[in-house]
Amino acid sequence: MGDANLRAELGSPGRRLGTLARHLGVDYSPASSSLMASHNASEIVTPWPTAGSYGGSVFTNVVQAPEDPILGVTVAYNKDPSPVKVNLGVGAYRTEEGKPLVLNVVRRAEQLLVNDPSRVKEYLPITGLADFNKLSAKLIFGADSPAIQENRVTTVQCLSGTGSLRVGGEFLARHHHEHTIYIPQPTWGNHPKVFTLAGLSVKTYHYYDPTTRGLNFKSLLEDLSKAPRGAIVLLHACAHNPTGVDPTLDQWEQIRLLIRSKGLLPFFDSAYQGFASGNLEADAQSIRMFVADGGECLTAQSYAKNMGLYGERVGALSIVCKSADVAVRVESQLKLVIRPMYSNPPIHGASIVATILKDREMYHEWTVELKAMADRIIRMRQQLFDALRTRGTPGDWSHTIKQIGMFTFTGLNREQVTFMTKEYHIYMTSDGRISMAGLSSKTVPHLADAIHAAVTRIK
C-alpha cells in the first residue's frame, strides 16, 4: 500500500482528532488550532482512581501467612548453611547419597513417549487418559476384581493424591446425604484442609497410642461405633502418615465389619502402594477386603511415591458403586466437579504410568525398582534402631522397626525436636515425624547422637 493510500485509509489528523473528541464527549472544531487549545489534557483523559493512584495497595490488609508445617521444614533447611544439616521432613524418596531418584523405567517410558511422532498435546477428556484410568483401577483393586468385571467402578484421573481427595470430597458434599467425614488422629496435615474446603464437616477418631507408639485399636472402634449412619470414614490404605502404624489384617477385618454394619462409607487414601512393603498386592489388601464384600467405597491413588512422579501430579479417584448404571451416573457428576475446577488433567505423567503398567517387561522392571526403594527404607529403620540401642538411648525404640513406610513417629516432643534442629541441624516436623527415606548410612549415626542427646537432656 502506497503512502497516499495509507493516509487515505487512516484519514486526516483532523478527522482522527474529531473522532477521538466525540468518543470523549468533547467539542472539537477543525478551526481550532488544536484539541488541547480548548481542553487541558487532564480534562480529556482522567485516570480511574485506584489504590495504586494513591501509592497504596488494595491488599494492604493481607497478613503474612505461616509456612506450611511440612513444606516449611524444607524452607528452614535450605536457609541453614551448616554442612552437617539433614532434612527428614520432606516426604520424598532420597538415594543413599541423599539425592532425588528418577526410576530407570520412568526414563525409559519418557523416552518412548518423546520418540513417538504420533503424540500430540491435545486436551484430555475431563476424566483423563482412558488407559491410565483402567490400569490404575486394576492396580489397586486387582485385575480379577468382580467390581471391575461388573463395570461397577468409575475412575477419573486427578492431580495426584491431593487432587483425588479434593474431587472425591466435593462429590460427596454434593451427592452424599451425610456430610461428616471422620479422619484419624493424627493424620496427614492436609487432610482436614482438603475436606473442609470441599464442603465436608471434619471430625476425628482415635488412631495412635503415644504410650505404646502403636495403634489405639479399642478407641478407634469405639469412636467409629458412635459415628452417625452414613458418615464417611477416611482410612489410610497402608503406611499410615505420619505414624507408620497400620492395623493387622485381622484388625482390618474388624474395622470392615463395623463400618459395614453401621452403614458408614469408607474413603481410602492410597499414597504408598508397593512403597510400604515392596509388594503391590500386599499393600492393597485393606482396600480389596472392602471391595470384595460388594459394598461401596472411594479410593484416592497417587503415583508420587511408588513411581517417583512427585512433580508430575499423577493420581486417580476410583468410586466402587453398587451397580454399573450407578457408576455411569456417578462419573457424569464427577465431570461436573472437575470441569470448573481444572477442566481436565495433564497428559504427560499419566502417559508415563500407562506406558509402564501396560507393558509386561516394564511393569516387572518397575516392581524391582519399587522393592529396592522399600527395602532401603526398611534398612534405614533397622540401622537407626541398632544405633540407638548401641548408645543405650533411654526408652523403647522398637517402634522404629515395627512401623512401616516412609515415615516414623519417633515420639520426640516439640522441645526435643527444637533442640535437635538448633544443636544438630536436623530438620523434621514439630510432632516428631521423620522421613526414613531422608536417611542414609552416613547420616544415621548423626541422627542417633541427636536423639540420644535430646531424650537424655530434655524430658
Secondary structure, 3 states (H helix, E strand, C coil): CCHHHHHHHHCCHHHHHHHHHHHHCCCCCCCCCCHHHHCCHHHHCCCCCCHHHHCCCCCCCCCCCCCCCCHHHHHHHHHCCCCCCEECCCCCCECCCCCECCCHHHHHHHHHHHCCCCCCCCCCCCCCCHHHHHHHHHHHHCCCCHHHHCCCEEEEEEEHHHHHHHHHHHHHHHHCCCCEEEEEECCCCCHHHHHHHHCCEEEEEECEECCCCEECHHHHHHHHHCCCCCCEEEEECCCCCCCCCCCCHHHHHHHHHHHHHHCCEEEEEECCCCCCCCCCCHHHHHHHHHHHCCCCEEEEEECCCCCCCHHHCEEEEEEECCCHHHHHHHHHHHHHHHCCCCCCCCCHHHHHHHHHHCCHHHHHHHHHHHHHHHHHHHHHHHHHHHHHHHHCCCCCCCHHHHCCCCEEECCCCHHHHHHHHHHHCEECCCCCEEEHHHCCCCCHHHHHHHHHHHHHHCC
